[in-house]
Amino acid sequence: MQVEGAGGDGVQGVRGHDHAGDVAALLVAVFRGFEQPSPAPVRPGSGPLAALGITLCLLGVLGLSMVGFAGLLEGRTATLIAVPVSAPAAVATALAGWWLVERSGFAVRRDEG
C-alpha cells in the first residue's frame, strides 16, 4: 500500500494541492506596491546609524525568539551571543533598533512631502 506524501519530504501527492504557494503568490501581489524604493533623499552619514539599528533589531528579534513570549511575564532568560537576555530587554533592543532606522533618514517622512 502506497501512501501519498510518505517519507517525510513534505511534498503533497497528486490529489492533494498545497495552498501555501497560492497564499504566498497572493501576498506578493498585494504587498508589491509597498516594496517600491522611496524617493526620499538620503542624508549623508546615515548609513552607519541605519546599520546599527538593523543589527539591534536583529538581535532583539533573535533574543525574543529564544526566550519566547511567555518570558515576558515569567522572567525567563536565554543566552544570546554569551549574554543573558530577558524578553523585555529583547523587545527594548528591537524597538531601539527600529528608532535608529527611522532616525537615520531612510524612511519617507510625511513633513518632507
C-alpha positions as a Markdown table, in Angstrom:
| # | Residue | x | y | z |
|---|---|---|---|---|
| 1 | Met | 0.0 | 0.0 | 0.0 |
| 2 | Gln | 1.5 | 3.4 | -1.0 |
| 3 | Val | 0.7 | 6.5 | 1.0 |
| 4 | Glu | 0.8 | 9.8 | -0.8 |
| 5 | Gly | 3.4 | 12.2 | 0.6 |
| 6 | Ala | 5.0 | 9.5 | 2.7 |
| 7 | Gly | 8.7 | 9.7 | 3.5 |
| 8 | Gly | 8.6 | 13.0 | 5.4 |
| 9 | Asp | 9.6 | 15.1 | 2.4 |
| 10 | Gly | 6.7 | 17.4 | 2.9 |
| 11 | Val | 5.6 | 17.1 | -0.8 |
| 12 | Gln | 1.9 | 16.6 | -1.4 |
| 13 | Gly | 0.7 | 13.9 | -3.6 |
| 14 | Val | -1.0 | 14.5 | -7.0 |
| 15 | Arg | -4.5 | 14.6 | -5.4 |
| 16 | Gly | -3.6 | 16.9 | -2.5 |
| 17 | His | -2.8 | 20.5 | -3.5 |
| 18 | Asp | -0.6 | 22.6 | -1.3 |
| 19 | His | -2.2 | 26.0 | -1.0 |
| 20 | Ala | 0.8 | 27.7 | 0.7 |
| 21 | Gly | 2.2 | 28.6 | -2.7 |
| 22 | Asp | -1.1 | 30.2 | -3.7 |
| 23 | Val | -1.2 | 32.2 | -0.5 |
| 24 | Ala | 2.4 | 33.4 | -0.9 |
| 25 | Ala | 1.7 | 34.5 | -4.5 |
| 26 | Leu | -1.4 | 36.4 | -3.4 |
| 27 | Leu | 0.5 | 38.1 | -0.6 |
| 28 | Val | 3.3 | 39.1 | -3.0 |
| 29 | Ala | 0.8 | 40.6 | -5.4 |
| 30 | Val | -1.0 | 42.5 | -2.6 |
| 31 | Phe | 2.2 | 44.0 | -1.0 |
| 32 | Arg | 4.2 | 44.6 | -4.1 |
| 33 | Gly | 3.5 | 48.3 | -4.1 |
| 34 | Phe | 4.8 | 48.8 | -0.6 |
| 35 | Glu | 8.3 | 47.5 | -1.6 |
| 36 | Gln | 9.0 | 50.2 | -4.1 |
| 37 | Pro | 12.1 | 52.3 | -3.3 |
| 38 | Ser | 11.2 | 55.6 | -1.6 |
| 39 | Pro | 12.1 | 58.9 | -3.4 |
| 40 | Ala | 13.2 | 60.4 | 0.0 |
| 41 | Pro | 16.7 | 61.9 | 0.0 |
| 42 | Val | 19.4 | 60.1 | 2.0 |
| 43 | Arg | 21.2 | 62.3 | 4.5 |
| 44 | Pro | 25.0 | 61.9 | 4.4 |
| 45 | Gly | 26.4 | 59.8 | 7.2 |
| 46 | Ser | 23.1 | 58.0 | 7.9 |
| 47 | Gly | 24.3 | 54.6 | 6.7 |
| 48 | Pro | 26.2 | 53.5 | 9.9 |
| 49 | Leu | 23.2 | 54.6 | 12.0 |
| 50 | Ala | 20.8 | 52.5 | 10.0 |
| 51 | Ala | 23.2 | 49.5 | 10.1 |
| 52 | Leu | 23.4 | 49.8 | 13.8 |
| 53 | Gly | 19.6 | 49.9 | 14.0 |
| 54 | Ile | 19.2 | 46.9 | 11.8 |
| 55 | Thr | 21.7 | 45.0 | 13.9 |
| 56 | Leu | 19.8 | 45.9 | 17.1 |
| 57 | Cys | 16.5 | 44.8 | 15.6 |
| 58 | Leu | 18.0 | 41.5 | 14.5 |
| 59 | Leu | 19.4 | 40.9 | 18.0 |
| 60 | Gly | 16.1 | 41.9 | 19.6 |
| 61 | Val | 14.1 | 39.6 | 17.4 |
| 62 | Leu | 16.5 | 36.7 | 17.9 |
| 63 | Gly | 16.5 | 37.2 | 21.7 |
| 64 | Leu | 12.7 | 37.3 | 21.8 |
| 65 | Ser | 12.5 | 34.1 | 19.7 |
| 66 | Met | 14.9 | 32.4 | 22.1 |
| 67 | Val | 13.1 | 33.5 | 25.3 |
| 68 | Gly | 9.6 | 33.3 | 23.9 |
| 69 | Phe | 6.5 | 35.4 | 24.6 |
| 70 | Ala | 5.9 | 33.5 | 27.9 |
| 71 | Gly | 9.2 | 35.0 | 29.1 |
| 72 | Leu | 7.6 | 38.5 | 29.2 |
| 73 | Leu | 5.7 | 37.6 | 32.3 |
| 74 | Glu | 7.7 | 34.8 | 33.8 |
| 75 | Gly | 11.1 | 36.5 | 33.8 |
| 76 | Arg | 12.9 | 33.7 | 31.9 |
| 77 | Thr | 16.2 | 34.5 | 30.2 |
| 78 | Ala | 18.2 | 32.9 | 27.3 |
| 79 | Thr | 21.8 | 33.2 | 26.3 |
| 80 | Leu | 22.3 | 35.2 | 23.1 |
| 81 | Ile | 26.0 | 35.5 | 22.0 |
| 82 | Ala | 27.2 | 34.8 | 25.5 |
| 83 | Val | 24.9 | 37.5 | 27.0 |
| 84 | Pro | 21.8 | 36.5 | 29.1 |
| 85 | Val | 18.8 | 38.2 | 27.5 |
| 86 | Ser | 15.3 | 38.6 | 29.0 |
| 87 | Ala | 12.2 | 39.1 | 26.9 |
| 88 | Pro | 11.6 | 42.7 | 28.0 |
| 89 | Ala | 15.3 | 43.5 | 27.1 |
| 90 | Ala | 14.9 | 41.9 | 23.7 |
| 91 | Val | 11.7 | 43.9 | 23.0 |
| 92 | Ala | 13.5 | 47.1 | 24.1 |
| 93 | Thr | 16.5 | 46.2 | 21.8 |
| 94 | Ala | 14.2 | 45.7 | 18.8 |
| 95 | Leu | 12.4 | 49.0 | 19.5 |
| 96 | Ala | 15.7 | 50.9 | 19.9 |
| 97 | Gly | 16.9 | 49.5 | 16.6 |
| 98 | Trp | 13.6 | 50.5 | 14.9 |
| 99 | Trp | 14.0 | 54.0 | 16.3 |
| 100 | Leu | 17.6 | 54.2 | 15.0 |
| 101 | Val | 16.5 | 53.1 | 11.5 |
| 102 | Glu | 13.7 | 55.7 | 11.5 |
| 103 | Arg | 16.1 | 58.4 | 12.7 |
| 104 | Ser | 18.7 | 57.6 | 10.0 |
| 105 | Gly | 16.7 | 59.3 | 7.3 |
| 106 | Phe | 15.9 | 56.3 | 5.1 |
| 107 | Ala | 12.2 | 56.4 | 5.9 |
| 108 | Val | 9.8 | 58.6 | 4.0 |
| 109 | Arg | 8.9 | 61.5 | 6.2 |
| 110 | Arg | 5.4 | 63.0 | 6.0 |
| 111 | Asp | 6.6 | 66.5 | 6.6 |
| 112 | Glu | 9.1 | 66.4 | 3.7 |
| 113 | Gly | 6.4 | 65.8 | 1.2 |
